Amino acid sequence: MEWNKTYHRRKICIIFFSVVLMSMVLCGRLVYLMIFEGKYYETQAKDLQQRERKIKAARGKILDRNGVVLADNKSVCTISVIHNQIKEPEAVIAMLVKELGIPEEKVRKRVEKYSSLEKIKSNVDKETGNRILAYGYAGVKVDEDYKRYYPYGDLASKVLGFTGGDNQGIIGLEVGYENELKGQNGMILTTTDARGIELDGVAEDRIEPRAGNTLQISLDYNIQMYAQQMAEKVMEEKQAEKVAILLMNPKNGEILAMVNVPEFNLNEPFVLNTEGSENLTPEEKQDALNQMWRNGCINDTYEPGSTFKIITSSACLEEGVVKLDDRFHCPGYKMVEDRKIRCHKVGGHGSETFVQGIQNSCNPVFIEIGLRLGTDDFYKYFEQFGLMGETGVDLPGEASTIMHKKENVGQVELATMSFGQSFQVTPVQMAATVSSLINGGYRVTPHFGVQVLDAKGKKIETLHEGRGKRIVSEETSKTMQKLLESVVSEGSGKNAYVEGYSIGGKTATSQTLPRSANKYISSFIGFAPAQDPQILGMCVIYDPQGIYYGGTIAAPVIGDIFENIFPYLGIEKE
């Protein structure tokens, strides 16, 4: 009996202390939730009663080197509906169909959808947005928004790029500098009841958006405009497939103009710039758009042809396998193993020095010095000059050099590579490499970005710093300046000559693959002043009809551009 009483007392004590312990734990948890986690749960509870509507941030502007606005923002509206607040659904549907031009079925589906917020249409002009607002229909929201706007339409379209419906960069500098240009979106927070209906008399909370930063680039509006006009002119005259023109400062890599015609309208980037596109399938249209948006200067490779002789000459002079007064004989061809490789002059150039060989753009001369250099050293300089990799230009999608594996290169391959055939590079790679060989010997990175500015125009960041490492001696660089000046004054590049100025350059005419198609690429690379280069220009004409020699049709384009921009750049006559 006594044992039973003791057992029950013990049981009661255990239960009592268990209850006390549980109470203490619950009280502790309550204190923790109320004091330490109170703010968190307050926020969570508030969120259950709040509806969020995004306020799109204005995207940062893009300015040219002189402050001309190349990419801006236009105020627009986003139209949305809130199902639970709509009192006159049929009237709302009819109004939205009328004002927005959207099919009734599509509008009805969204108006009748049970959701907290349903977007009807974005990028609606302000006038239409104000008319919709004036109707005063409950449940219809008109929110401020921004749409990217390009004041000059197709100017530098493949450089600037464009944005999508969410204001995010898609191609070009718009995507390359997305982090700098995008802002931070704001928010409108509206208090609602349990049914999702906004409460009357309760003010909206507003988190203001933060605009993106401004990007200032090296491109010059005036030079770009003139270069684009020249490209369009020669494309029409020669009925060419496309034309690319690139102008840059060879000392620091700043690009002043990059033209890829035909360009496209940046304000309507999904409208094809070619005829007969109405009957294309969606897949065919997308392929056509992708081609339209391609920046040939950086996305596409080509056989450089005789402009590559600048690089072969620099390597051979640097290695000491050729001297200026070395003599050669050109009968119109050169035999390499069992292959007869022809010169562009059928009858040959006869006896000539190395200087005359580069003036005449004589293939046999360059075959000879290329074979002297040898495969190992050819590849050594190819890599040393930066041709094996990408340039690092600040545009997305840069293509890499297409080159033979060294172990697969025989004497014939080496011979053709010496005068710029059987491998492919991008135009921007050629421009960057030639710049490096004539600027004193320093590698430069071609680029557009100069600096990032805040909304008040204060500099936040400098984007690129001058020249890179030395890739060739100053002596070789000075020699190349003189040699290439003689090409324009006495040789194949005479059509690029501008009276009163010393201009260096090299012409090229290369055949595309397959050779049987008989399609050619005509090009010219020039720079001025020859002894102190301040501007480098490059013109590439794809598949010109009729006469297709680079010295005849590409050199005059750069000569004309130089003649017009020299005074603008402050380059004085000698």
C-alpha positions as CSV (number, residue, x, y, z in Angstrom):
1,M,0.0,0.0,0.0
2,E,2.8,2.4,1.0
3,W,4.6,1.4,-2.2
4,N,1.6,2.4,-4.3
5,K,1.4,5.8,-2.7
6,T,5.1,6.4,-3.3
7,Y,4.8,5.3,-7.0
8,H,1.8,7.6,-7.6
9,R,3.7,10.5,-6.0
10,R,6.7,9.9,-8.2
11,K,4.4,9.7,-11.3
12,I,2.7,13.0,-10.4
13,C,6.1,14.7,-9.9
14,I,7.3,13.5,-13.3
15,I,4.2,14.7,-15.0
16,F,4.4,18.0,-13.2
17,F,8.0,18.7,-14.0
18,S,7.3,17.6,-17.6
19,V,4.5,20.1,-17.9
20,V,6.7,22.8,-16.4
21,L,9.6,22.0,-18.7
22,M,7.3,22.0,-21.8
23,S,5.8,25.4,-20.6
24,M,9.3,26.8,-20.2
25,V,10.3,25.6,-23.7
26,L,7.1,27.1,-25.2
27,C,7.6,30.4,-23.4
28,G,11.2,30.5,-24.6
29,R,10.2,29.8,-28.1
30,L,7.5,32.5,-27.9
31,V,10.0,35.0,-26.5
32,Y,12.5,34.1,-29.4
33,L,9.8,34.5,-32.0
34,M,8.5,37.7,-30.6
35,I,11.8,39.4,-29.8
36,F,14.5,37.9,-32.0
37,E,12.4,36.9,-35.1
38,G,9.7,39.5,-34.7
39,K,10.8,41.7,-37.6
40,Y,11.0,38.7,-39.9
41,Y,7.5,37.4,-39.2
42,E,6.2,41.0,-39.3
43,T,7.6,41.3,-42.8
44,Q,6.1,37.9,-43.8
45,A,2.7,38.9,-42.5
46,K,2.9,42.2,-44.3
47,D,3.9,40.4,-47.6
48,L,0.7,38.3,-47.4
49,Q,-1.2,41.5,-47.4
50,Q,0.8,43.3,-50.1
51,R,0.8,43.1,-53.9
52,E,4.0,44.0,-55.7
53,R,4.1,45.8,-59.0
54,K,7.6,46.3,-60.5
55,I,8.8,49.7,-61.6
56,K,11.3,49.2,-64.3
57,A,14.6,51.2,-63.9
58,A,15.8,53.4,-66.7
59,R,18.7,51.9,-68.5
60,G,22.0,53.8,-68.6
61,K,22.7,55.9,-71.7
62,I,25.4,55.1,-74.3
63,L,27.4,58.2,-75.4
64,D,29.9,58.6,-78.1
65,R,33.4,60.0,-77.4
66,N,32.0,63.6,-77.6
67,G,28.9,63.1,-75.6
68,V,26.4,62.5,-78.4
69,V,23.6,60.2,-77.1
70,L,23.6,56.9,-79.2
71,A,21.2,54.9,-76.9
72,D,18.5,56.5,-74.7
73,N,15.2,55.7,-73.0
74,K,11.7,56.5,-74.0
75,S,8.9,56.7,-71.3
76,V,6.2,54.1,-71.9
77,C,3.6,52.2,-69.9
78,T,2.9,48.6,-68.8
79,I,-0.8,47.7,-68.7
80,S,-1.9,45.1,-66.2
81,V,-5.2,43.8,-64.7
82,I,-6.2,42.5,-61.2
83,H,-9.0,40.0,-61.5
84,N,-10.5,40.4,-58.0
85,Q,-10.8,44.2,-58.5
86,I,-12.5,44.2,-61.9
87,K,-16.2,45.3,-61.6
88,E,-17.0,45.6,-65.3
89,P,-15.1,42.8,-67.0
90,E,-16.9,43.1,-70.4
91,A,-16.3,46.9,-70.5
92,V,-12.6,46.4,-69.5
93,I,-12.1,43.7,-72.3
94,A,-13.7,45.9,-74.9
95,M,-11.6,48.9,-73.9
96,L,-8.3,47.0,-73.9
97,V,-9.1,45.5,-77.3
98,K,-9.8,48.9,-78.7
99,E,-6.9,50.8,-77.2
100,L,-4.2,48.1,-77.5
101,G,-5.2,46.4,-80.7
102,I,-4.9,42.9,-79.1
103,P,-7.3,40.1,-80.1
104,E,-10.3,39.8,-77.9
105,E,-9.6,36.1,-77.1
106,K,-6.2,36.9,-75.8
107,V,-7.4,39.9,-73.6
108,R,-10.3,37.9,-72.2
109,K,-8.1,35.0,-71.2
110,R,-5.9,37.3,-69.2
111,V,-8.8,39.4,-67.7
112,E,-10.6,36.3,-66.5
113,K,-7.5,34.6,-65.1
114,Y,-7.5,34.2,-61.3
115,S,-4.1,35.8,-60.5
116,S,-2.9,38.6,-58.3
117,L,-1.6,40.6,-61.3
118,E,-1.8,39.8,-65.0
119,K,0.2,41.8,-67.5
120,I,-1.7,42.7,-70.7
121,K,1.0,44.6,-72.7
122,S,4.3,46.4,-72.1
123,N,6.0,49.2,-74.0
124,V,2.7,51.0,-74.5
125,D,3.2,54.7,-75.5
126,K,2.3,57.3,-72.9
127,E,-0.6,58.7,-74.9
128,T,-2.4,55.3,-75.0
129,G,-1.5,54.7,-71.3
130,N,-3.1,58.1,-70.4
131,R,-6.3,57.3,-72.3
132,I,-6.6,53.9,-70.6
133,L,-6.1,55.6,-67.2
134,A,-8.8,58.1,-68.0
135,Y,-11.4,55.4,-68.4
136,G,-11.2,54.9,-64.6
137,Y,-12.0,51.2,-64.7
138,A,-11.3,49.4,-61.4
139,G,-8.7,46.6,-61.6
140,V,-6.8,48.2,-64.6
141,K,-3.3,49.3,-63.7
142,V,-1.1,51.6,-65.8
143,D,2.5,51.6,-64.6
144,E,5.4,53.7,-65.7
145,D,8.0,51.9,-67.8
146,Y,10.9,52.5,-70.1
147,K,11.7,51.4,-73.6
148,R,15.2,51.6,-75.2
149,Y,15.4,54.2,-78.0
150,Y,18.1,54.7,-80.5
151,P,18.0,58.3,-82.0
152,Y,20.0,57.4,-85.1
153,G,18.1,54.3,-86.2
154,D,20.6,52.0,-88.0
155,L,23.8,53.8,-87.0
156,A,26.4,51.3,-85.7
157,S,23.5,48.8,-85.2
158,K,25.8,45.8,-84.9
159,V,28.0,47.6,-82.4
160,L,25.4,49.1,-80.1
161,G,23.1,46.1,-80.2
162,F,19.6,46.3,-78.7
163,T,17.5,45.2,-75.7
164,G,14.6,42.8,-75.3
165,G,11.1,43.3,-73.8
166,D,12.6,43.1,-70.3
167,N,15.1,45.9,-71.1
168,Q,18.0,43.4,-70.9
169,G,20.8,43.6,-73.5
170,I,20.6,41.0,-76.3
171,I,23.6,41.7,-78.7
172,G,26.4,44.2,-79.0
173,L,27.6,46.7,-76.3
174,E,24.1,46.4,-74.7
175,V,24.9,42.9,-73.6
176,G,28.7,43.4,-73.3
177,Y,28.1,46.1,-70.7
178,E,24.9,44.8,-69.2
179,N,26.1,45.1,-65.6
180,E,27.0,48.7,-66.0
181,L,23.9,49.8,-68.0
182,K,21.1,47.9,-66.1
183,G,19.6,49.7,-63.2
184,Q,17.9,48.4,-60.1
185,N,14.1,48.0,-60.5
186,G,11.8,49.7,-58.0
187,M,8.5,48.4,-56.5
188,I,5.0,49.6,-55.8
189,L,3.6,47.8,-52.7
190,T,-0.2,47.9,-52.3
191,T,-2.0,46.6,-49.2
192,T,-4.8,44.2,-49.9
193,D,-7.4,42.2,-47.8
194,A,-7.6,38.4,-47.7
195,R,-9.4,38.3,-51.0
196,G,-6.6,40.3,-52.7
197,I,-8.7,43.5,-53.0
198,E,-6.8,46.7,-52.4
199,L,-7.8,48.5,-49.3
200,D,-9.2,52.0,-49.6
201,G,-7.5,54.8,-47.7
202,V,-4.3,52.9,-47.3
203,A,-1.3,54.6,-49.0
204,E,0.9,52.7,-51.4
205,D,4.5,52.0,-50.4
206,R,7.0,52.9,-53.1
207,I,10.6,51.7,-53.5
208,E,12.1,54.0,-56.1
209,P,14.1,52.5,-59.0
210,R,17.8,53.3,-59.5
211,A,18.8,54.2,-63.1
212,G,21.7,52.4,-64.7
213,N,25.1,54.0,-65.2
214,T,26.1,55.8,-68.4
215,L,28.6,54.2,-70.8
216,Q,30.9,56.5,-72.8
217,I,32.5,54.8,-75.8
218,S,35.3,55.6,-78.2
219,L,33.1,55.6,-81.3
220,D,32.8,59.0,-83.0
221,Y,29.3,59.7,-84.3
222,N,30.6,61.9,-87.2
223,I,33.2,59.4,-88.3
224,Q,30.8,56.5,-88.0
225,M,28.2,58.3,-90.0
226,Y,30.6,59.1,-92.9
227,A,32.2,55.7,-92.9
228,Q,28.7,54.1,-93.1
229,Q,27.7,56.3,-96.0
230,M,30.9,55.3,-97.8
231,A,30.3,51.6,-97.2
232,E,26.7,51.8,-98.5
233,K,28.0,53.7,-101.6
234,V,30.6,51.1,-102.5
235,M,28.3,48.2,-101.7
236,E,25.7,49.6,-104.2
237,E,28.3,50.4,-106.8
238,K,29.9,47.0,-106.7
239,Q,26.7,45.1,-106.0
240,A,28.6,43.5,-103.1
241,E,27.2,41.0,-100.6
242,K,28.4,43.2,-97.6
243,V,31.0,45.8,-96.7
244,A,32.9,46.3,-93.4
245,I,34.9,49.4,-92.4
246,L,36.9,49.7,-89.2
247,L,38.7,52.8,-88.0
248,M,40.8,52.8,-84.8
249,N,43.6,54.5,-83.0
250,P,46.6,52.2,-83.5
251,K,48.3,53.5,-80.4
252,N,45.7,52.6,-77.8
253,G,43.1,50.4,-79.6
254,E,40.2,52.8,-79.3
255,I,37.7,52.1,-82.2
256,L,36.3,55.3,-83.8
257,A,34.1,53.5,-86.2
258,M,32.9,50.0,-87.0
259,V,30.6,49.6,-90.0
260,N,28.9,46.4,-91.2
261,V,26.5,47.1,-94.0
262,P,23.8,46.3,-94.5
263,E,22.9,47.6,-91.0
264,F,19.4,47.3,-89.4
265,N,17.0,49.5,-87.6
266,L,17.8,49.3,-83.9
267,N,14.3,50.5,-83.0
268,E,12.7,47.6,-85.0
269,P,15.4,44.9,-84.5
270,F,13.0,42.0,-85.4
271,V,12.1,43.4,-88.8
272,L,14.3,41.9,-91.5
273,N,16.2,44.4,-93.7
274,T,15.8,42.2,-96.8
275,E,13.0,41.8,-99.4
276,G,11.0,38.6,-99.7
277,S,11.0,37.7,-96.0
278,E,7.2,37.6,-95.8
279,N,6.9,33.9,-96.6
280,L,9.6,32.6,-94.3
281,T,8.9,29.9,-91.7
282,P,9.6,30.9,-88.1
283,E,12.8,28.9,-88.2
284,E,13.9,30.5,-91.4
285,K,13.1,34.0,-90.1
286,Q,15.1,33.4,-86.9
287,D,18.0,32.2,-89.0
288,A,17.7,35.3,-91.1
289,L,17.6,37.6,-88.0
290,N,20.7,35.9,-86.6
291,Q,22.5,36.7,-89.8
292,M,21.2,40.2,-89.9
293,W,22.5,40.9,-86.4
294,R,26.0,39.4,-87.0
295,N,28.9,41.8,-86.7
296,G,31.2,40.6,-89.5
297,C,34.2,42.5,-88.1
298,I,34.3,40.3,-85.0
299,N,31.9,37.3,-85.6
300,D,33.2,36.2,-89.0
301,T,36.6,35.0,-90.3
302,Y,38.1,35.4,-93.7
303,E,41.3,34.7,-95.6
304,P,43.2,38.0,-95.3
305,G,45.2,37.6,-98.5
306,S,48.0,40.1,-99.2
307,T,47.3,42.3,-96.2
308,F,48.9,39.4,-94.2
309,K,52.2,40.2,-96.0
310,I,52.6,42.9,-93.4
311,I,52.7,40.2,-90.7
312,T,55.0,37.9,-92.7
313,S,57.4,40.8,-93.4
314,S,57.5,41.8,-89.8
315,A,58.3,38.3,-88.6
316,C,61.0,37.8,-91.3
317,L,62.6,41.2,-90.6
318,E,62.5,40.5,-86.8
319,E,64.1,37.0,-87.3
320,G,66.7,38.4,-89.7
321,V,65.9,36.1,-92.6
322,V,65.5,38.9,-95.1
323,K,67.1,42.3,-95.7
324,L,65.6,45.3,-97.6
325,D,68.2,44.9,-100.4
326,D,67.8,41.2,-100.9
327,R,67.0,40.3,-104.5
328,F,64.4,37.9,-105.8
329,H,63.3,36.7,-109.2
330,C,59.6,36.4,-110.1
331,P,58.8,34.6,-113.4
332,G,55.1,34.7,-112.6
333,Y,55.0,31.7,-110.3
334,K,57.1,29.7,-107.9
335,M,57.4,25.9,-107.7
336,V,57.0,24.5,-104.1
337,E,57.5,20.7,-104.2
338,D,55.3,19.7,-107.0
339,R,52.9,22.7,-106.8
340,K,53.1,25.7,-109.1
341,I,51.9,28.7,-107.1
342,R,51.2,31.7,-109.3
343,C,51.8,35.4,-108.8
344,H,48.9,37.8,-109.5
345,K,51.1,39.2,-112.4
346,V,51.0,36.4,-115.0
347,G,54.2,37.5,-116.7
348,G,56.0,38.0,-113.4
349,H,57.8,40.9,-111.9
350,G,61.3,39.8,-113.0
351,S,64.2,40.8,-110.8
352,E,63.2,42.8,-107.7
353,T,64.4,43.7,-104.2
354,F,62.4,42.9,-101.1
355,V,61.2,46.5,-101.0
356,Q,59.9,46.2,-104.6
357,G,58.4,42.8,-103.7
358,I,56.2,44.3,-101.0
359,Q,55.3,47.3,-103.3
360,N,54.3,44.9,-106.0
361,S,52.6,42.5,-103.6
362,C,54.6,39.7,-105.3
363,N,53.6,36.2,-104.1
364,P,56.9,34.4,-105.0
365,V,58.9,36.9,-102.9
366,F,56.7,36.1,-99.8
367,I,56.8,32.4,-100.5
368,E,60.6,32.6,-100.5
369,I,60.9,34.5,-97.3
370,G,58.2,32.4,-95.6
371,L,60.1,29.2,-96.5
372,R,63.3,30.9,-95.1
373,L,61.5,31.6,-91.9
374,G,60.3,28.0,-91.5
375,T,57.3,26.4,-89.9
376,D,58.5,26.6,-86.3
377,D,59.4,30.2,-86.4
378,F,56.3,31.1,-88.5
379,Y,54.1,29.7,-85.7
380,K,56.3,31.3,-83.0
381,Y,55.6,34.7,-84.5
382,F,52.0,33.9,-85.2
383,E,51.5,33.4,-81.5
384,Q,53.8,36.2,-80.4
385,F,51.8,38.6,-82.5
386,G,48.6,37.5,-80.8
387,L,47.0,35.8,-83.8
388,M,46.4,32.5,-82.1
389,G,43.9,33.8,-79.7
390,E,41.2,36.4,-79.6
391,T,41.8,40.2,-79.4
392,G,39.7,40.7,-76.3
393,V,37.5,43.3,-78.0
394,D,34.6,44.3,-75.7
395,L,31.8,42.9,-77.9
396,P,30.4,39.4,-77.4
397,G,30.8,36.5,-79.9
398,E,34.4,37.2,-81.1
399,A,35.5,34.4,-83.4
400,S,38.9,32.7,-83.1
401,T,41.5,32.3,-85.8
402,I,41.1,29.1,-87.9
403,M,44.6,27.7,-88.4
404,H,46.3,24.5,-89.5
405,K,47.8,22.3,-86.7
406,K,51.6,22.8,-86.9
407,E,52.2,19.1,-87.4
408,N,50.0,19.1,-90.5
409,V,51.9,22.0,-92.2
410,G,54.2,21.1,-95.1
411,Q,56.1,23.3,-97.5
412,V,53.1,24.0,-99.7
413,E,50.9,25.0,-96.7
414,L,53.7,27.2,-95.4
415,A,54.1,28.9,-98.8
416,T,50.4,29.8,-99.1
417,M,50.1,30.9,-95.5
418,S,53.0,33.3,-96.1
419,F,50.9,35.4,-98.4
420,G,47.6,35.1,-96.4
421,Q,45.8,32.0,-97.7
422,S,44.7,28.7,-96.3
423,F,43.9,30.1,-92.8
424,Q,41.3,32.6,-91.5
425,V,41.2,35.5,-89.1
426,T,38.7,38.2,-88.2
427,P,38.9,41.7,-89.6
428,V,39.3,43.1,-86.0
429,Q,42.2,40.7,-85.4
430,M,44.0,41.9,-88.6
431,A,43.4,45.6,-87.6
432,A,44.7,45.0,-84.0
433,T,47.8,43.1,-85.2
434,V,48.7,45.6,-87.9
435,S,48.2,48.4,-85.4
436,S,50.7,46.7,-83.1
437,L,53.3,46.2,-85.8
438,I,53.3,49.9,-86.9
439,N,52.8,51.7,-83.6
440,G,56.3,51.1,-82.3
441,G,55.7,47.4,-81.6
442,Y,53.2,47.2,-78.8
443,R,50.1,45.0,-78.8
444,V,46.8,46.8,-78.4
445,T,43.4,45.6,-77.4
446,P,40.7,47.0,-79.7
447,H,37.8,48.3,-77.6
448,F,34.9,50.7,-77.4
449,G,34.4,51.2,-73.7
450,V,36.2,54.3,-72.4
451,Q,34.5,55.1,-69.0
452,V,31.5,54.6,-66.9
453,L,29.6,57.7,-65.6
454,D,26.9,58.0,-62.9
455,A,23.6,59.8,-63.4
456,K,25.3,63.2,-62.7
457,G,28.1,62.6,-65.2
458,K,30.8,61.8,-62.7
459,K,33.3,59.3,-63.7
460,I,33.0,56.0,-61.8
461,E,35.4,53.8,-63.7
462,T,38.0,53.9,-66.5
463,L,37.5,50.8,-68.7
464,H,40.7,50.3,-70.7
465,E,44.3,51.2,-70.2
466,G,46.5,52.0,-73.3
467,R,48.9,49.5,-74.9
468,G,50.0,46.1,-73.9
469,K,53.3,44.2,-74.1
470,R,55.9,44.6,-76.8
471,I,55.6,42.1,-79.7
472,V,58.2,43.4,-82.1
473,S,61.2,45.6,-81.9
474,E,60.9,49.4,-82.5
475,E,63.4,49.0,-85.3
476,T,61.2,46.5,-87.2
477,S,58.2,48.6,-86.5
478,K,59.9,51.7,-88.0
479,T,61.0,49.7,-91.0
480,M,57.4,48.5,-91.6
481,Q,56.2,52.1,-91.5
482,K,58.6,53.0,-94.3
483,L,57.9,49.9,-96.4
484,L,54.1,50.4,-96.2
485,E,54.4,54.1,-97.0
486,S,56.2,53.1,-100.2
487,V,53.3,50.7,-101.1
488,V,51.0,53.7,-101.2
489,S,53.4,56.2,-102.7
490,E,54.9,53.9,-105.3
491,G,53.1,50.5,-105.3
492,S,49.7,48.8,-105.3
493,G,48.1,51.0,-102.7
494,K,48.5,54.3,-104.6
495,N,44.7,54.7,-104.8
496,A,44.7,55.4,-101.1
497,Y,47.1,58.4,-101.5
498,V,45.9,61.7,-100.1
499,E,47.9,64.8,-101.2
500,G,49.9,66.3,-98.5
501,Y,49.9,63.3,-96.2
502,S,52.2,60.3,-95.8
503,I,50.0,57.2,-95.7
504,G,51.1,53.6,-95.3
505,G,49.0,50.6,-96.3
506,K,48.6,47.2,-98.0
507,T,46.1,45.9,-100.5
508,A,44.6,42.4,-100.7
509,T,42.5,40.3,-103.0
510,S,41.6,36.9,-101.7
511,Q,39.3,34.1,-103.0
512,T,36.7,32.6,-100.8
513,L,36.0,28.9,-100.4
514,P,35.1,26.9,-102.5
515,R,37.5,28.3,-105.1
516,S,35.2,27.1,-107.8
517,A,32.6,29.7,-106.8
518,N,34.9,32.5,-108.1
519,K,33.9,34.8,-105.3
520,Y,36.5,37.3,-104.0
521,I,37.1,39.5,-101.0
522,S,38.8,42.9,-101.6
523,S,40.5,44.7,-98.8
524,F,42.8,47.4,-97.8
525,I,44.5,48.4,-94.5
526,G,46.0,51.9,-94.2
527,F,47.3,54.2,-91.6
528,A,48.5,57.8,-91.2
529,P,50.8,59.6,-90.7
530,A,53.1,56.9,-91.9
531,Q,55.9,57.8,-89.4
532,D,53.6,58.5,-86.5
533,P,50.4,56.5,-87.0
534,Q,47.3,58.2,-85.3
535,I,44.6,56.5,-87.3
536,L,44.3,53.1,-88.9
537,G,41.5,52.3,-91.4
538,M,40.4,49.0,-92.9
539,C,37.9,48.2,-95.6
540,V,36.7,44.7,-96.6
541,I,34.4,44.3,-99.5
542,Y,32.7,40.8,-99.8
543,D,31.9,39.4,-103.3
544,P,32.1,42.6,-105.4
545,Q,30.9,42.3,-109.0
546,G,33.1,43.3,-111.9
547,I,36.6,44.5,-110.9
548,Y,37.5,43.0,-107.6
549,Y,41.1,44.0,-106.9
550,G,41.6,45.5,-103.4
551,G,43.9,48.2,-104.7
552,T,41.3,49.3,-107.2
553,I,38.1,49.3,-105.1
554,A,39.0,49.1,-101.4
555,A,42.0,51.4,-101.2
556,P,40.0,54.4,-102.6
557,V,37.4,54.0,-99.9
558,I,39.9,54.4,-97.1
559,G,41.7,57.2,-99.1
560,D,38.4,59.1,-99.3
561,I,37.6,58.6,-95.6
562,F,41.1,59.7,-94.6
563,E,40.9,62.8,-96.7
564,N,37.6,63.9,-95.0
565,I,38.5,63.0,-91.4
566,F,42.1,64.2,-91.2
567,P,41.1,67.9,-90.6
568,Y,38.4,66.7,-88.2
569,L,41.0,64.7,-86.2
570,G,43.6,67.5,-86.3
571,I,46.1,65.6,-88.5
572,E,47.9,68.3,-90.4
573,K,49.5,68.1,-93.8
574,E,53.3,67.5,-93.9
